Amino acid sequence: MSEELKPCPFCGGKAEIIMFNAEYGTVTVGCTNEECDITMGKAFFTDEEAIQHWNRRTNNENN
Ligand SMILES: [Zn+2]
């Protein structure tokens, strides 16, 4: 794994890779803080893609 997930841009909580759709094998990234509980709401086929997208989003909120 070459890239690490940055903390949640909203609450600073820990982020993690979560299953987006088990049938298609897609993943997304979400915040582990239950009170925040945001996810990217977008599916990726590899962990790396999801991580890159998440990290880019934490740097730049224009999505
Ligand atoms: Zn959060």
N, CA, C, O and the ligand as a Tripos MOL2 file, in Angstrom:
@<TRIPOS>MOLECULE
protein
  253   251    64     0     0
PROTEIN
NO_CHARGES

@<TRIPOS>ATOM
      1 N           0.8570   -1.2060    0.0000 N.3       1 MET1
      2 CA          0.0000    0.0000    0.0000 C.3       1 MET1
      3 C           0.8860    1.2470    0.0000 C.2       1 MET1
      4 O           1.5990    1.5040    0.9700 O.2       1 MET1
      5 N           0.8420    2.0000   -1.0600 N.am      2 SER2
      6 CA          1.7730    3.1180   -1.1940 C.3       2 SER2
      7 C           1.2650    4.3960   -0.5390 C.2       2 SER2
      8 O           2.0580    5.2380   -0.1150 O.2       2 SER2
      9 N          -0.0420    4.5420   -0.4570 N.am      3 GLU3
     10 CA         -0.5810    5.7910    0.0770 C.3       3 GLU3
     11 C          -1.3710    5.5490    1.3500 C.2       3 GLU3
     12 O          -2.0400    4.5280    1.5050 O.2       3 GLU3
     13 N          -1.2790    6.4960    2.2420 N.am      4 GLU4
     14 CA         -2.0420    6.4020    3.4780 C.3       4 GLU4
     15 C          -3.2240    7.3510    3.4370 C.2       4 GLU4
     16 O          -3.1620    8.4240    2.8360 O.2       4 GLU4
     17 N          -4.2850    6.9430    4.0760 N.am      5 LEU5
     18 CA         -5.4610    7.7990    4.1470 C.3       5 LEU5
     19 C          -5.2110    8.9690    5.0810 C.2       5 LEU5
     20 O          -4.7230    8.7950    6.1980 O.2       5 LEU5
     21 N          -5.5430   10.1420    4.6220 N.am      6 LYS6
     22 CA         -5.4640   11.3110    5.4970 C.3       6 LYS6
     23 C          -6.7030   11.3490    6.3940 C.2       6 LYS6
     24 O          -7.7250   10.7370    6.0820 O.2       6 LYS6
     25 N          -6.6010   12.0710    7.5090 N.am      7 PRO7
     26 CA         -7.7610   12.1740    8.4080 C.3       7 PRO7
     27 C          -8.9350   12.8600    7.7240 C.2       7 PRO7
     28 O          -8.7780   13.5550    6.7200 O.2       7 PRO7
     29 N         -10.0970   12.6480    8.2870 N.am      8 CYS8
     30 CA        -11.3190   13.2620    7.7790 C.3       8 CYS8
     31 C         -11.1810   14.7830    7.7350 C.2       8 CYS8
     32 O         -10.7690   15.3910    8.7230 O.2       8 CYS8
     33 N         -11.5240   15.4110    6.5970 N.am      9 PRO9
     34 CA        -11.4020   16.8700    6.4750 C.3       9 PRO9
     35 C         -12.4340   17.6270    7.3010 C.2       9 PRO9
     36 O         -12.2910   18.8290    7.5260 O.2       9 PRO9
     37 N         -13.4690   16.9320    7.7500 N.am     10 PHE10
     38 CA        -14.5480   17.6040    8.4750 C.3      10 PHE10
     39 C         -14.3520   17.5630    9.9890 C.2      10 PHE10
     40 O         -14.5600   18.5630   10.6750 O.2      10 PHE10
     41 N         -13.9510   16.4030   10.5020 N.am     11 CYS11
     42 CA        -13.8320   16.2740   11.9590 C.3      11 CYS11
     43 C         -12.4160   15.8980   12.3940 C.2      11 CYS11
     44 O         -12.1180   15.9010   13.5890 O.2      11 CYS11
     45 N         -11.5420   15.5760   11.4440 N.am     12 GLY12
     46 CA        -10.1870   15.1700   11.8030 C.3      12 GLY12
     47 C         -10.0990   13.7470   12.3050 C.2      12 GLY12
     48 O          -9.0520   13.3150   12.7880 O.2      12 GLY12
     49 N         -11.1970   13.0160   12.1910 N.am     13 GLY13
     50 CA        -11.2380   11.6270   12.6390 C.3      13 GLY13
     51 C         -10.5200   10.7040   11.6720 C.2      13 GLY13
     52 O         -10.0600   11.1100   10.6040 O.2      13 GLY13
     53 N         -10.4430    9.4490   12.0870 N.am     14 LYS14
     54 CA         -9.7710    8.4450   11.2820 C.3      14 LYS14
     55 C         -10.6530    8.0420   10.1010 C.2      14 LYS14
     56 O         -11.8550    7.8250   10.2550 O.2      14 LYS14
     57 N         -10.0490    7.9460    8.9420 N.am     15 ALA15
     58 CA        -10.7700    7.5020    7.7520 C.3      15 ALA15
     59 C         -10.4100    6.0580    7.4490 C.2      15 ALA15
     60 O          -9.3410    5.5800    7.8310 O.2      15 ALA15
     61 N         -11.3040    5.3710    6.7640 N.am     16 GLU16
     62 CA        -10.9990    3.9880    6.3910 C.3      16 GLU16
     63 C         -11.6790    3.6190    5.0820 C.2      16 GLU16
     64 O         -12.6690    4.2190    4.6660 O.2      16 GLU16
     65 N         -11.1000    2.6030    4.4550 N.am     17 ILE17
     66 CA        -11.6990    2.0300    3.2470 C.3      17 ILE17
     67 C         -12.9270    1.2350    3.6600 C.2      17 ILE17
     68 O         -12.8540    0.3980    4.5600 O.2      17 ILE17
     69 N         -14.0370    1.4890    3.0160 N.am     18 ILE18
     70 CA        -15.2390    0.7140    3.3150 C.3      18 ILE18
     71 C         -15.8200    0.1400    2.0280 C.2      18 ILE18
     72 O         -15.6150    0.6820    0.9420 O.2      18 ILE18
     73 N         -16.5350   -0.9490    2.1660 N.am     19 MET19
     74 CA        -17.1850   -1.5600    1.0210 C.3      19 MET19
     75 C         -18.2690   -0.6400    0.4950 C.2      19 MET19
     76 O         -19.0950   -0.1410    1.2600 O.2      19 MET19
     77 N         -18.2670   -0.4170   -0.8040 N.am     20 PHE20
     78 CA        -19.3180    0.4040   -1.3950 C.3      20 PHE20
     79 C         -20.4170   -0.5040   -1.9320 C.2      20 PHE20
     80 O         -21.5940   -0.3170   -1.6260 O.2      20 PHE20
     81 N         -20.0270   -1.4750   -2.7220 N.am     21 ASN21
     82 CA        -21.0050   -2.4260   -3.2490 C.3      21 ASN21
     83 C         -20.3430   -3.7940   -3.3390 C.2      21 ASN21
     84 O         -19.4790   -4.0250   -4.1850 O.2      21 ASN21
     85 N         -20.7560   -4.6860   -2.4650 N.am     22 ALA22
     86 CA        -20.1210   -6.0030   -2.3750 C.3      22 ALA22
     87 C         -20.2930   -6.7870   -3.6710 C.2      22 ALA22
     88 O         -19.4190   -7.5680   -4.0470 O.2      22 ALA22
     89 N         -21.3960   -6.5830   -4.3400 N.am     23 GLU23
     90 CA        -21.6680   -7.3280   -5.5630 C.3      23 GLU23
     91 C         -20.6730   -6.9780   -6.6610 C.2      23 GLU23
     92 O         -20.2240   -7.8510   -7.4040 O.2      23 GLU23
     93 N         -20.3340   -5.6990   -6.7580 N.am     24 TYR24
     94 CA        -19.4040   -5.2510   -7.7880 C.3      24 TYR24
     95 C         -17.9690   -5.1740   -7.2790 C.2      24 TYR24
     96 O         -17.0460   -4.9080   -8.0490 O.2      24 TYR24
     97 N         -17.7850   -5.4030   -5.9960 N.am     25 GLY25
     98 CA        -16.4380   -5.3490   -5.4310 C.3      25 GLY25
     99 C         -15.8640   -3.9560   -5.3790 C.2      25 GLY25
    100 O         -14.6470   -3.7840   -5.4530 O.2      25 GLY25
    101 N         -16.7130   -2.9610   -5.2530 N.am     26 THR26
    102 CA        -16.2310   -1.5920   -5.2250 C.3      26 THR26
    103 C         -16.0990   -1.0830   -3.7900 C.2      26 THR26
    104 O         -16.7660   -1.5580   -2.8710 O.2      26 THR26
    105 N         -15.2180   -0.1050   -3.6370 N.am     27 VAL27
    106 CA        -14.9500    0.4570   -2.3170 C.3      27 VAL27
    107 C         -15.0740    1.9760   -2.3630 C.2      27 VAL27
    108 O         -15.0740    2.5880   -3.4310 O.2      27 VAL27
    109 N         -15.1800    2.5590   -1.1870 N.am     28 THR28
    110 CA        -15.1140    4.0040   -1.0670 C.3      28 THR28
    111 C         -14.3860    4.2990    0.2390 C.2      28 THR28
    112 O         -13.9130    3.3780    0.9040 O.2      28 THR28
    113 N         -14.2930    5.5600    0.6100 N.am     29 VAL29
    114 CA        -13.6510    5.9180    1.8720 C.3      29 VAL29
    115 C         -14.6440    6.6730    2.7220 C.2      29 VAL29
    116 O         -15.3870    7.5230    2.2310 O.2      29 VAL29
    117 N         -14.6510    6.3560    4.0000 N.am     30 GLY30
    118 CA        -15.5350    7.0470    4.9230 C.3      30 GLY30
    119 C         -14.8360    7.3320    6.2310 C.2      30 GLY30
    120 O         -13.7610    6.8020    6.5130 O.2      30 GLY30
    121 N         -15.4670    8.1810    7.0280 N.am     31 CYS31
    122 CA        -14.9600    8.5470    8.3390 C.3      31 CYS31
    123 C         -15.4470    7.5280    9.3670 C.2      31 CYS31
    124 O         -16.5960    7.0880    9.3190 O.2      31 CYS31
    125 N         -14.5710    7.1580   10.2930 N.am     32 THR32
    126 CA        -14.9580    6.1760   11.3100 C.3      32 THR32
    127 C         -15.6550    6.8180   12.5070 C.2      32 THR32
    128 O         -16.1920    6.1100   13.3580 O.2      32 THR32
    129 N         -15.6530    8.1290   12.5810 N.am     33 ASN33
    130 CA        -16.3240    8.8380   13.6650 C.3      33 ASN33
    131 C         -17.8360    8.7640   13.4710 C.2      33 ASN33
    132 O         -18.3710    9.2910   12.4960 O.2      33 ASN33
    133 N         -18.5120    8.1130   14.3960 N.am     34 GLU34
    134 CA        -19.9430    7.8880   14.2160 C.3      34 GLU34
    135 C         -20.7610    9.1720   14.1450 C.2      34 GLU34
    136 O         -21.8040    9.2190   13.4920 O.2      34 GLU34
    137 N         -20.2900   10.1890   14.8090 N.am     35 GLU35
    138 CA        -21.0400   11.4520   14.7940 C.3      35 GLU35
    139 C         -20.8620   12.1980   13.4770 C.2      35 GLU35
    140 O         -21.6830   13.0440   13.1210 O.2      35 GLU35
    141 N         -19.8190   11.8910   12.7730 N.am     36 CYS36
    142 CA        -19.5280   12.5360   11.4910 C.3      36 CYS36
    143 C         -20.0770   11.6570   10.3740 C.2      36 CYS36
    144 O         -20.9760   12.0450    9.6280 O.2      36 CYS36
    145 N         -19.4990   10.4510   10.2870 N.am     37 ASP37
    146 CA        -20.0520    9.4150    9.4380 C.3      37 ASP37
    147 C         -20.2010    9.7990    7.9750 C.2      37 ASP37
    148 O         -21.1480    9.3630    7.3210 O.2      37 ASP37
    149 N         -19.2940   10.6000    7.4510 N.am     38 ILE38
    150 CA        -19.3860   10.9260    6.0380 C.3      38 ILE38
    151 C         -18.6740    9.8560    5.2070 C.2      38 ILE38
    152 O         -17.7620    9.1800    5.6820 O.2      38 ILE38
    153 N         -19.1110    9.7250    3.9770 N.am     39 THR39
    154 CA        -18.3730    8.9010    3.0160 C.3      39 THR39
    155 C         -18.2720    9.7000    1.7220 C.2      39 THR39
    156 O         -18.9460   10.7170    1.5580 O.2      39 THR39
    157 N         -17.4410    9.2440    0.8230 N.am     40 MET40
    158 CA        -17.3070    9.9470   -0.4450 C.3      40 MET40
    159 C         -18.5310    9.7520   -1.3220 C.2      40 MET40
    160 O         -18.7820   10.5540   -2.2210 O.2      40 MET40
    161 N         -19.2900    8.7050   -1.0740 N.am     41 GLY41
    162 CA        -20.4890    8.4710   -1.8600 C.3      41 GLY41
    163 C         -20.1950    8.1710   -3.3210 C.2      41 GLY41
    164 O         -21.0270    8.3940   -4.2000 O.2      41 GLY41
    165 N         -19.0000    7.6620   -3.5580 N.am     42 LYS42
    166 CA        -18.5900    7.3760   -4.9230 C.3      42 LYS42
    167 C         -17.8110    6.0740   -4.9090 C.2      42 LYS42
    168 O         -17.0100    5.8400   -4.0050 O.2      42 LYS42
    169 N         -18.0370    5.2260   -5.8990 N.am     43 ALA43
    170 CA        -17.4180    3.9050   -5.9050 C.3      43 ALA43
    171 C         -16.1060    3.8880   -6.6760 C.2      43 ALA43
    172 O         -15.9580    4.5670   -7.6920 O.2      43 ALA43
    173 N         -15.1600    3.1020   -6.1770 N.am     44 PHE44
    174 CA        -13.8780    2.9070   -6.8490 C.3      44 PHE44
    175 C         -13.5890    1.4170   -6.9020 C.2      44 PHE44
    176 O         -14.0180    0.6470   -6.0430 O.2      44 PHE44
    177 N         -12.8450    1.0300   -7.9420 N.am     45 PHE45
    178 CA        -12.5570   -0.3930   -8.0910 C.3      45 PHE45
    179 C         -11.3030   -0.8270   -7.3560 C.2      45 PHE45
    180 O         -11.0980   -2.0200   -7.1340 O.2      45 PHE45
    181 N         -10.4630    0.1200   -6.9770 N.am     46 THR46
    182 CA         -9.2750   -0.2550   -6.2070 C.3      46 THR46
    183 C          -9.1540    0.6530   -4.9910 C.2      46 THR46
    184 O          -9.5950    1.8020   -4.9990 O.2      46 THR46
    185 N          -8.5390    0.1000   -3.9430 N.am     47 ASP47
    186 CA         -8.2910    0.8830   -2.7370 C.3      47 ASP47
    187 C          -7.4720    2.1220   -3.0650 C.2      47 ASP47
    188 O          -7.7250    3.2080   -2.5460 O.2      47 ASP47
    189 N          -6.4880    1.9400   -3.9350 N.am     48 GLU48
    190 CA         -5.5850    3.0490   -4.2310 C.3      48 GLU48
    191 C          -6.2980    4.2370   -4.8560 C.2      48 GLU48
    192 O          -6.0460    5.3870   -4.4960 O.2      48 GLU48
    193 N          -7.1900    3.9470   -5.7940 N.am     49 GLU49
    194 CA         -7.9720    5.0210   -6.4120 C.3      49 GLU49
    195 C          -8.7910    5.7610   -5.3640 C.2      49 GLU49
    196 O          -8.8510    6.9910   -5.3500 O.2      49 GLU49
    197 N          -9.4160    4.9880   -4.4920 N.am     50 ALA50
    198 CA        -10.2590    5.5820   -3.4580 C.3      50 ALA50
    199 C          -9.4120    6.4550   -2.5220 C.2      50 ALA50
    200 O          -9.8090    7.5620   -2.1580 O.2      50 ALA50
    201 N          -8.2540    5.9400   -2.1470 N.am     51 ILE51
    202 CA         -7.3690    6.6920   -1.2510 C.3      51 ILE51
    203 C          -6.9010    7.9880   -1.9090 C.2      51 ILE51
    204 O          -6.8980    9.0510   -1.2880 O.2      51 ILE51
    205 N          -6.5130    7.8810   -3.1550 N.am     52 GLN52
    206 CA         -6.0290    9.0760   -3.8560 C.3      52 GLN52
    207 C          -7.1180   10.1370   -3.9320 C.2      52 GLN52
    208 O          -6.8660   11.3230   -3.7220 O.2      52 GLN52
    209 N          -8.3270    9.6900   -4.2330 N.am     53 HIS53
    210 CA         -9.4330   10.6320   -4.3530 C.3      53 HIS53
    211 C          -9.7280   11.2900   -2.9960 C.2      53 HIS53
    212 O          -9.9550   12.4970   -2.9130 O.2      53 HIS53
    213 N          -9.7210   10.4880   -1.9610 N.am     54 TRP54
    214 CA         -9.9710   11.0070   -0.6140 C.3      54 TRP54
    215 C          -8.9060   12.0230   -0.2200 C.2      54 TRP54
    216 O          -9.2200   13.1080    0.2700 O.2      54 TRP54
    217 N          -7.6610   11.6650   -0.4350 N.am     55 ASN55
    218 CA         -6.5660   12.5500   -0.0390 C.3      55 ASN55
    219 C          -6.5930   13.8520   -0.8280 C.2      55 ASN55
    220 O          -6.2680   14.9110   -0.2910 O.2      55 ASN55
    221 N          -6.9720   13.7820   -2.0840 N.am     56 ARG56
    222 CA         -7.0690   14.9850   -2.9020 C.3      56 ARG56
    223 C          -8.1900   15.8730   -2.3530 C.2      56 ARG56
    224 O          -8.0720   17.0970   -2.3100 O.2      56 ARG56
    225 N          -9.2600   15.2320   -1.9440 N.am     57 ARG57
    226 CA        -10.4050   15.9680   -1.4230 C.3      57 ARG57
    227 C         -10.0770   16.6570   -0.0980 C.2      57 ARG57
    228 O         -10.5790   17.7450    0.1830 O.2      57 ARG57
    229 N          -9.2300   16.0160    0.7170 N.am     58 THR58
    230 CA         -8.8770   16.6460    1.9850 C.3      58 THR58
    231 C          -8.0230   17.8810    1.7380 C.2      58 THR58
    232 O          -8.0030   18.7970    2.5610 O.2      58 THR58
    233 N          -7.3210   17.9120    0.6170 N.am     59 ASN59
    234 CA         -6.4820   19.0660    0.3160 C.3      59 ASN59
    235 C          -7.2690   20.1850   -0.3410 C.2      59 ASN59
    236 O          -6.9160   21.3580   -0.2170 O.2      59 ASN59
    237 N          -8.3310   19.8210   -1.0370 N.am     60 ASN60
    238 CA         -8.9930   20.7710   -1.9010 C.3      60 ASN60
    239 C         -10.4740   20.4450   -1.9470 C.2      60 ASN60
    240 O         -10.8740   19.4070   -2.4750 O.2      60 ASN60
    241 N         -11.2660   21.3110   -1.4070 N.am     61 GLU61
    242 CA        -12.6810   21.0180   -1.2170 C.3      61 GLU61
    243 C         -13.5490   21.2290   -2.4620 C.2      61 GLU61
    244 O         -14.7740   21.1540   -2.3600 O.2      61 GLU61
    245 N         -12.9650   21.4850   -3.6130 N.am     62 ASN62
    246 CA        -13.8340   21.7450   -4.7690 C.3      62 ASN62
    247 C         -14.3240   20.4820   -5.4500 C.2      62 ASN62
    248 O         -15.1350   20.5420   -6.3740 O.2      62 ASN62
    249 N         -13.8290   19.3320   -4.9910 N.am     63 ASN63
    250 CA        -14.2860   18.0360   -5.4860 C.3      63 ASN63
    251 C         -14.2500   17.9580   -7.0030 C.2      63 ASN63
    252 O         -14.6050   16.9290   -7.5780 O.2      63 ASN63
    253 ZN        -15.2640   12.8680   10.0410 Zn       64 ZN64
@<TRIPOS>BOND
     1     1     2 1
     2     2     3 1
     3     3     4 2
     4     3     5 am
     5     5     6 1
     6     6     7 1
     7     7     8 2
     8     7     9 am
     9     9    10 1
    10    10    11 1
    11    11    12 2
    12    11    13 am
    13    13    14 1
    14    14    15 1
    15    15    16 2
    16    15    17 am
    17    17    18 1
    18    18    19 1
    19    19    20 2
    20    19    21 am
    21    21    22 1
    22    22    23 1
    23    23    24 2
    24    23    25 am
    25    25    26 1
    26    26    27 1
    27    27    28 2
    28    27    29 am
    29    29    30 1
    30    30    31 1
    31    31    32 2
    32    31    33 am
    33    33    34 1
    34    34    35 1
    35    35    36 2
    36    35    37 am
    37    37    38 1
    38    38    39 1
    39    39    40 2
    40    39    41 am
    41    41    42 1
    42    42    43 1
    43    43    44 2
    44    43    45 am
    45    45    46 1
    46    46    47 1
    47    47    48 2
    48    47    49 am
    49    49    50 1
    50    50    51 1
    51    51    52 2
    52    51    53 am
    53    53    54 1
    54    54    55 1
    55    55    56 2
    56    55    57 am
    57    57    58 1
    58    58    59 1
    59    59    60 2
    60    59    61 am
    61    61    62 1
    62    62    63 1
    63    63    64 2
    64    63    65 am
    65    65    66 1
    66    66    67 1
    67    67    68 2
    68    67    69 am
    69    69    70 1
    70    70    71 1
    71    71    72 2
    72    71    73 am
    73    73    74 1
    74    74    75 1
    75    75    76 2
    76    75    77 am
    77    77    78 1
    78    78    79 1
    79    79    80 2
    80    79    81 am
    81    81    82 1
    82    82    83 1
    83    83    84 2
    84    83    85 am
    85    85    86 1
    86    86    87 1
    87    87    88 2
    88    87    89 am
    89    89    90 1
    90    90    91 1
    91    91    92 2
    92    91    93 am
    93    93    94 1
    94    94    95 1
    95    95    96 2
    96    95    97 am
    97    97    98 1
    98    98    99 1
    99    99   100 2
   100    99   101 am
   101   101   102 1
   102   102   103 1
   103   103   104 2
   104   103   105 am
   105   105   106 1
   106   106   107 1
   107   107   108 2
   108   107   109 am
   109   109   110 1
   110   110   111 1
   111   111   112 2
   112   111   113 am
   113   113   114 1
   114   114   115 1
   115   115   116 2
   116   115   117 am
   117   117   118 1
   118   118   119 1
   119   119   120 2
   120   119   121 am
   121   121   122 1
   122   122   123 1
   123   123   124 2
   124   123   125 am
   125   125   126 1
   126   126   127 1
   127   127   128 2
   128   127   129 am
   129   129   130 1
   130   130   131 1
   131   131   132 2
   132   131   133 am
   133   133   134 1
   134   134   135 1
   135   135   136 2
   136   135   137 am
   137   137   138 1
   138   138   139 1
   139   139   140 2
   140   139   141 am
   141   141   142 1
   142   142   143 1
   143   143   144 2
   144   143   145 am
   145   145   146 1
   146   146   147 1
   147   147   148 2
   148   147   149 am
   149   149   150 1
   150   150   151 1
   151   151   152 2
   152   151   153 am
   153   153   154 1
   154   154   155 1
   155   155   156 2
   156   155   157 am
   157   157   158 1
   158   158   159 1
   159   159   160 2
   160   159   161 am
   161   161   162 1
   162   162   163 1
   163   163   164 2
   164   163   165 am
   165   165   166 1
   166   166   167 1
   167   167   168 2
   168   167   169 am
   169   169   170 1
   170   170   171 1
   171   171   172 2
   172   171   173 am
   173   173   174 1
   174   174   175 1
   175   175   176 2
   176   175   177 am
   177   177   178 1
   178   178   179 1
   179   179   180 2
   180   179   181 am
   181   181   182 1
   182   182   183 1
   183   183   184 2
   184   183   185 am
   185   185   186 1
   186   186   187 1
   187   187   188 2
   188   187   189 am
   189   189   190 1
   190   190   191 1
   191   191   192 2
   192   191   193 am
   193   193   194 1
   194   194   195 1
   195   195   196 2
   196   195   197 am
   197   197   198 1
   198   198   199 1
   199   199   200 2
   200   199   201 am
   201   201   202 1
   202   202   203 1
   203   203   204 2
   204   203   205 am
   205   205   206 1
   206   206   207 1
   207   207   208 2
   208   207   209 am
   209   209   210 1
   210   210   211 1
   211   211   212 2
   212   211   213 am
   213   213   214 1
   214   214   215 1
   215   215   216 2
   216   215   217 am
   217   217   218 1
   218   218   219 1
   219   219   220 2
   220   219   221 am
   221   221   222 1
   222   222   223 1
   223   223   224 2
   224   223   225 am
   225   225   226 1
   226   226   227 1
   227   227   228 2
   228   227   229 am
   229   229   230 1
   230   230   231 1
   231   231   232 2
   232   231   233 am
   233   233   234 1
   234   234   235 1
   235   235   236 2
   236   235   237 am
   237   237   238 1
   238   238   239 1
   239   239   240 2
   240   239   241 am
   241   241   242 1
   242   242   243 1
   243   243   244 2
   244   243   245 am
   245   245   246 1
   246   246   247 1
   247   247   248 2
   248   247   249 am
   249   249   250 1
   250   250   251 1
   251   251   252 2
@<TRIPOS>SUBSTRUCTURE
     1 MET1         2 RESIDUE 1 A MET
     2 SER2         6 RESIDUE 1 A SER
     3 GLU3        10 RESIDUE 1 A GLU
     4 GLU4        14 RESIDUE 1 A GLU
     5 LEU5        18 RESIDUE 1 A LEU
     6 LYS6        22 RESIDUE 1 A LYS
     7 PRO7        26 RESIDUE 1 A PRO
     8 CYS8        30 RESIDUE 1 A CYS
     9 PRO9        34 RESIDUE 1 A PRO
    10 PHE10       38 RESIDUE 1 A PHE
    11 CYS11       42 RESIDUE 1 A CYS
    12 GLY12       46 RESIDUE 1 A GLY
    13 GLY13       50 RESIDUE 1 A GLY
    14 LYS14       54 RESIDUE 1 A LYS
    15 ALA15       58 RESIDUE 1 A ALA
    16 GLU16       62 RESIDUE 1 A GLU
    17 ILE17       66 RESIDUE 1 A ILE
    18 ILE18       70 RESIDUE 1 A ILE
    19 MET19       74 RESIDUE 1 A MET
    20 PHE20       78 RESIDUE 1 A PHE
    21 ASN21       82 RESIDUE 1 A ASN
    22 ALA22       86 RESIDUE 1 A ALA
    23 GLU23       90 RESIDUE 1 A GLU
    24 TYR24       94 RESIDUE 1 A TYR
    25 GLY25       98 RESIDUE 1 A GLY
    26 THR26      102 RESIDUE 1 A THR
    27 VAL27      106 RESIDUE 1 A VAL
    28 THR28      110 RESIDUE 1 A THR
    29 VAL29      114 RESIDUE 1 A VAL
    30 GLY30      118 RESIDUE 1 A GLY
    31 CYS31      122 RESIDUE 1 A CYS
    32 THR32      126 RESIDUE 1 A THR
    33 ASN33      130 RESIDUE 1 A ASN
    34 GLU34      134 RESIDUE 1 A GLU
    35 GLU35      138 RESIDUE 1 A GLU
    36 CYS36      142 RESIDUE 1 A CYS
    37 ASP37      146 RESIDUE 1 A ASP
    38 ILE38      150 RESIDUE 1 A ILE
    39 THR39      154 RESIDUE 1 A THR
    40 MET40      158 RESIDUE 1 A MET
    41 GLY41      162 RESIDUE 1 A GLY
    42 LYS42      166 RESIDUE 1 A LYS
    43 ALA43      170 RESIDUE 1 A ALA
    44 PHE44      174 RESIDUE 1 A PHE
    45 PHE45      178 RESIDUE 1 A PHE
    46 THR46      182 RESIDUE 1 A THR
    47 ASP47      186 RESIDUE 1 A ASP
    48 GLU48      190 RESIDUE 1 A GLU
    49 GLU49      194 RESIDUE 1 A GLU
    50 ALA50      198 RESIDUE 1 A ALA
    51 ILE51      202 RESIDUE 1 A ILE
    52 GLN52      206 RESIDUE 1 A GLN
    53 HIS53      210 RESIDUE 1 A HIS
    54 TRP54      214 RESIDUE 1 A TRP
    55 ASN55      218 RESIDUE 1 A ASN
    56 ARG56      222 RESIDUE 1 A ARG
    57 ARG57      226 RESIDUE 1 A ARG
    58 THR58      230 RESIDUE 1 A THR
    59 ASN59      234 RESIDUE 1 A ASN
    60 ASN60      238 RESIDUE 1 A ASN
    61 GLU61      242 RESIDUE 1 A GLU
    62 ASN62      246 RESIDUE 1 A ASN
    63 ASN63      250 RESIDUE 1 A ASN
    64 ZN64       253 GROUP 0 **** ****
